[in-house]
Amino acid sequence: MRKSVLMSSVAALLFSVSSMAENIHFPEEFVPLQVGERIIESSLFSRVEDLELAPGSYRLKLKYTDLYDEDYDMHEVVESEPFWVDITIEAGTDYTLVFNRAENAVAAKVFAQSPMVSLKAKGSALAAPLSVVSNNQLASEAPVRTMREAPAGPEKPSRPIKPIAPITGKGMPSAAQMLDFWWQQATVAERKAFLEKVTN
């Protein structure tokens, strides 16, 4: 009797711990490389499509890689440098990483230079754009953060961040939409530097 009660208690505990983790699904064009200091093991034959994380704030390292047909028997691989994004996982919510896929390799190369990704909660119509952490911000942060600590963000923009407007018929946001999106992401200092650059 005591043994069966103990076993059912252990099973209930294991179930409750596993149910506290939420899921993020990644499209085939994105490879999750690292969560905080924890490296995510993957290979060509065992790609990570889903990642379970407990509710909280994380810094996630990703890489964009895509394949485009050039000719009937020629292909071009487009890849980004690994980059970091800050994410917040809410309890009881599963997510999908989403992005606007370029129609051709030329547009994909532009995207790879400054990837823009969003996190879409299951059942939600809107996706929340994720802030890409700059190399300068990474270099200035010390000591190294632990995986569960909330990352420090840039200075608050003057207006709230909103999702990118609907994409154009070509499958990509317009230049004006992209400029507006990045303006919202910029710190006050970055905005000032940009204005000085374009007015001089």
Secondary structure, 3 states (H helix, E strand, C coil): CHHHHHHHHHHHHHHHHHHCCEEEECCCCEEEEEECCEECCCCCCCCCCEEEECCEEEEEEEEEEEEEECCCCCEEEEECCCEEEEEEECCCCCEEEECCCCCCHHHHHHHHHCCCCEEEECCCCCCEECCEECHHHHHHCCCCCCCCCCCCCCCCCCCCCCCCCCCCCCCCCCHHHHHHHHHHHCCHHHHHHHHHHHHC
